[in-house]
Amino acid sequence: MQAKLAGHTGPVSGVTFTPNSSQVVTSARDKTVRIFASADGKPGRTINVGVEALSLGLAANGAQVAVGAADKSVRVYTLADGKLLKTLSGHGAAVTAVEFSRDGAKLISGSADGRLRAWDLKTDTVLQHFQTAGAVSGVGFSNDNRTIAFAGTDKSVHIESISVQAVIAADQKEVTSLGISGNSSVLVTAGPGGVKSWNAGNGQPTRTFEGLAGGSQVVAINPASNQVAAANVKALCLWNAANGELQLQIPTSSPFVRMAYSDDGKKLVTVARDRSIRSYDPTPPKPKPPVAPSRDAAQVLSGHTGDIHALVLAADNTTAATAAADGTVKTWKMAATGFSQNYSGHGGYVAGLAFSPDGTRLVSSSSDKTVRLWDTETNKVIRTLSTQPRRSTPWPSVRTGSSCSAVERTKRWG
């Protein structure tokens, strides 16, 4: 035996070497973390955790140590001086396993109730939750900093991927709407704090768009990523995405709740609280006027008898689909004949809607616990799928990332 490490007065719960192997770091139920010289076992610094330390993780650079505690928290300390850097709270049971990602940007923690949390250590927010049937006994990160493995009393080892890579604190109160640029490099958000754009790669803010007093409820960015549209209870505003210049300012009689650009960027389609659907030409005026002008809608449509929950546009740049609380999905020809088709069959309100990339299929989800796939050429149901016994909620469009919806009665106009 090279050395005996003595000093703990309770069961030891974790042990690890520092990266250069010169020190050994231990944790114990005696509420301490201790550092020893690996050569001779000489005790060094003691970190008083204050509660039972049930698990231990050391950052790859050896600078920080994480402790899973009996009080359901994760505590992160600097190893050099024992200073408490942060306390991560939220677990519902004692934290029985912790581990840093290789790049030190994330931490995974698991608890006695079988729940795991992946943390962003820059913002101290939870990126993702995981679950296993029994208490978590061990966790680990792969070298890609995304893949994790965890084990527990359910006799299994689970391998999962952290798909959420960052959490952006975009508004002090709430984020009411989100838009993603065509190349996925820019995010735009709406909320009481205004309309903002963000670098999707690093989560840093890039611009605040001025001119829409009182915050915003809905936002969109065009496919070319050069124009941002947002609306609140008073107006619809369009800006140059690069410099924030206000291009159009359109008064509204009813607050907009949904909006989407056509793929060619030549139409901006909106849904209002009064259940009307409007199509606008978003082209900036030329020459540029001294004050951003208003512009009339190119088309105003109506027909739903319930609140509209979803709006998507097909790749043909002329077909829009809406889904509402009246249990119907309707398709519309924008700036053409108007109402096109009413699909029916759902027994509850429709909350999710999406076109296939070629526009020949439409999928809808409803509170009746079904998902229906429609042929837009024959207007008939191709397939009906039963879902879990819970409410249907909006879900991503397979083409645009807009929200998705479903059906109950069928009519055809024109």
Sequence and secondary structure as in RCSB ss.txt:
>XXXX:A:sequence
MQAKLAGHTGPVSGVTFTPNSSQVVTSARDKTVRIFASADGKPGRTINVGVEALSLGLAANGAQVAVGAADKSVR
VYTLADGKLLKTLSGHGAAVTAVEFSRDGAKLISGSADGRLRAWDLKTDTVLQHFQTAGAVSGVGFSNDNRTIAF
AGTDKSVHIESISVQAVIAADQKEVTSLGISGNSSVLVTAGPGGVKSWNAGNGQPTRTFEGLAGGSQVVAINPAS
NQVAAANVKALCLWNAANGELQLQIPTSSPFVRMAYSDDGKKLVTVARDRSIRSYDPTPPKPKPPVAPSRDAAQV
LSGHTGDIHALVLAADNTTAATAAADGTVKTWKMAATGFSQNYSGHGGYVAGLAFSPDGTRLVSSSSDKTVRLWD
TETNKVIRTLSTQPRRSTPWPSVRTGSSCSAVERTKRWG
>XXXX:A:secstr
        SS EEEEEE TTSSEEEEEETTSEEEEEETTT  EEEEEE SS EEEEEE TTSSEEEEEETTS EE
EEETTT  EEEEE   SS EEEEEE TTSSEEEEEETTSEEEEEETTTTEEEEEEE SS EEEEEE TTSSEEEE
EETTS EEEEE          SS   EEEE TTS EEEEEETTEEEEEETTT  EEEEE S TT  SEEEE TTS
SEEEEE SSEEEEEETTT  EEEEEE SS EEEEEE TTSS EEEEETTS EEEE     SS  SS      SEE
E   SS EEEEEE TTSSEEEEEETTS EEEEETTTTEEEEEE   SS EEEEEE TTSSEEEEEETTSEEEEEE
TTTTEEEEEEE  SS     B TTTS B    S  B   
